[in-house]
Amino acid sequence: MGFTVQDERVRKGAEYILSFRVEKFDLSYRLFNDPSFVPDYAEFGPCFLGRWLQTLALVGLQEDARVRRGYEILVQAQREDGGWVSPYHYRERHWTRSCPFSSANAALALYYAGLPEYQAPLRKALEFQVWHLSTKEPAQIQRFSTTGITPCMN
């Protein structure tokens, strides 16, 4: 829509995302602001971080030091198969492969960053998505592309 951090209202919203802190749930604050914080990747939500990073990049903050830290954490969480796993799928369903929905959010974040250092992880993420979709029947692909969050639950 063309809004950037040049607009005071957008800058205020972005600062809220980067500084948000709630007692007992300060993951976003720690991801963006605490260099000593190492996330537990079994509890780490690439869906949420991917969405936060997409939003911040779309308004022009992809080179902010705090946002870059978020990108580095996202890239470090990328799995060997090229995707990312949802904590729910890891814990509750014992998935050994990545989650296509979590991976789509992470890939979009890398894409919107538009930075050269994220091109290799983005390519790997897209290869995972293409592989995953190639294992599905046409009806499953249609459902994946039209139902929002429900692909995570399939």
N, C-alpha and C positions, 0 to 999 in steps of 0.2 A: 504494500500500500504506500510505500515511500517514506514511512516514518523512520527517523534515525535518532541517534542520541543527541543530535543537534537540537532537537525539541526537548525543552526542559521536562515536560511530562513523561516522555519516553525515557530520558536519562534517570528520572526519579524511579520509574518502574524497574529499570534495569538494576539500579542500585539496590532496590528492595530484594530482587532475586539474589544478587551477589552477597547481600548482608543479612538475609533472613536467618533468624535464629530463634528456635523454640526449645525450651527446656526439654531434655530427653530426646529431641529430634533435631539435631543441628547438622545433619549430613551436608546440606547444600552449603552452609556456612563453612564447615570444615573443608569440604572439597575445594572451595574457591579461595579460602583465606588462611588455611593452616598448613604450611609447608611440611610440617612433621607428620601430618595425618596420612596414614596408609590405609585405604579402605579394605575391608574384608570382602573380597570379590564374591563370596558366597552370599553376602547380604547386599551387595552393591546393585543398584537399580539402573542399568544402562538405558532403560526406557525414559526414566525421568531426567537423567543427566543429558541424554541425547536431545530431549525436548528443550531443556534449559539452554543448551548450547546452540540449538537451532535459533531460538528466539533471540539470544544475545548476538549471534552472528548476523542475523537478518537486520538488526538495527545498527550494525557497524562496530560491534565490540569484540570481534574475533581476535584482535591483537592486544586487548587489555591483558595485563599480566595475570589477573585472577582467572579470566576466561581461558587463557592459554594453559593454565594449570589444570583446569577442568578437561581440556582437550587431551593433555598428556595422560591424565588418569583414564580417560576413555580409551585411548590408544593402548595403554598398558593392559587394559582388561580384555582386549581383543583376543579371541581364542585361536587356536591353531587352524580351525576350519574356516576362519575368516569372519565369524560372527561373534555375537555376544549372547550370553545366556541370562534369562530372567531368573532372579533368585527363587521365585515360586517354582519354576520348572526344574531348577537345580535341586531344591530341597524336597518338594512335594512329589514331583514326577520322576526324579532321578535321571533327568535327560543327560545324555552324554554328548549331544550335539547342541549347537546354538539355537536360540529362539529367533525365528524369522522376523517377528514384530520388533523385538528389542534391537535386532540387527538393523532393521530398516530405519529406526529412529537414530541409531548411532551413525549409520551411513549418511543420512540426511544432514546430520550435524557436521560431519566431515566435509560434505559437499558444500554446504553453505559457508563454511569457513573460507573456502577458496584459496587456501594457503598451500604452497608446493609441498611442504613436509607431510601433508596429510593425503597426498595423492596415492601413495602405495597402500596405506591402510584402507583407503576408500576403494581402491581396485579390488583388494582382497575381500572386502565386505560385499561388494557387488558380485564377485564370483561366488560367494556363499549363497547369496540370494538367487542367482541364476541356477546354481546347482539345486537348491531346495525346491524351487518351482519346477525344475525339470523332473522331479520325482513325483509330481502330483498330476492327477487327472484334470482335464479342462474345467470341470465343475468346481473342483477344489481351488484352482487358480482364481476363478471368478470370485469365489467366496473370500479368498485371501485379499483380493484387491478391492473389495467393495464393503467389507464389514467392519472396518476399524479395528478395535481391540480384540474382537473375537478370534482372530487367527492365533493369538497367544493361548487360547483355551482349547485349541484343537490338537 
